[in-house]
Amino acid sequence: MSPAFEAEMHQPPSAADLLRTVQETLDADIVPALSGPSQHQARVAASIVAIVARELELGPDVRDHELDLLQAIIGTEVDPDDRARVAAEWLRSGGADESDEHDRVLALLTDIARGDLSIAKPGYDAWDGD
């Protein structure tokens, strides 16, 4: 195979892959070499880099799912840009105060929170309340 053909076949790493490499380097090499406040700051930096990588990979699907869930809460067709505001107004006006409605909306809001947690703190999104 010619070098030019091999170069064309090579896929450059994604931004998430690059960030994951930075996070792994921080965790494996930098954090253990530090102590005290510097070690803590490096650990925080590694965590932030991991969150950004997950946001790049998972964020679009999580946001689309959230918009669908907000639409389900509202129950009527609303422009995606307005769904969070309209859902909040609906909730503040008592829209979910009835028992059956409360349980339905709580399940939808829990699903929204799980999506956010899958990015911010994986593992916490699997908590079932027990």
Secondary structure, DSSP 8 states (H G I E B T S, - for coil): --HHHHHHH-----HHHHHHHHHHHIIIIIHHH--HHHHHHHHHHHHHHHHHHHHHHHHHHHHHHHHHHHHHHH-S---GGGHHHHHHHHHHTTTT-SHHHHHHHHHHHHHHHHHHHHHHSTTGGG----
